[in-house]
């Protein structure tokens, strides 16, 4: 069986082009959460849109990734999608990407929708499943690499379009005692490391350097002039009138994973 999987993987790699070519769809349709969409690329990649980040008129979608390569992506408890309309069976890969609304409209077409029940299952699989150190794991990382340019570009485009990417931020040094207390998460490792976070009223991204980590928080522009309280692990790190809608929390410890911020970062307006 392993020899068969290895052959499939080698064949898949031979199909890849040195430079990926995206094809624009003829009749673009706007993406929506719970859409099943096919990215116009070869070999094909499929997406299920799990979440939408919306600031002003700009939208960014969190997308689960699917493939036709059953043997290469199968991990034993892998979610399956059966698309009767095109007589195709897809399986989910254990990671997600962020893609801009305009990118999805131009380069992917809608194949169908998933139910709310399936949405919960697919979200949990994307966020909690560990990528194994096997041939399947190598294949999954290769698909991640294929999507990386579009994922990164969409994030940067999104931040530029909401008008905050080049803006000088409000810089906050978190207390040294708090930074040390966050070291309790130094051995934590989620299924896929998270660097982007969406809260009820903010959007945040981790920026890593060799010796330190910073968290950049983006708030809606109409929050400027309002009182804001930011807490990290229950400790207040900022409270006052918001003068800029980009806040930089400096001096976070260097960790393998920052998924704990989903629970420990609290922004109140």
Beta strands, then each sheet from edge to edge (+ up, - down):
strand 1: 35-39
strand 2: 45-55
strand 3: 58-67
strand 4: 80-83
strand 5: 88-100
strand 6: 108-113
strand 7: 170-173
strand 8: 196-198
strand 9: 203-208
strand 10: 213-218
strand 11: 227-232
strand 12: 235-241
strand 13: 246-252
strand 14: 265-268
sheet 1: 4+ 5- 3+ 2- 1+ 6-
sheet 2: 7+ 13+ 10- 9+ 8-
sheet 3: 12+ 11- 14+
end
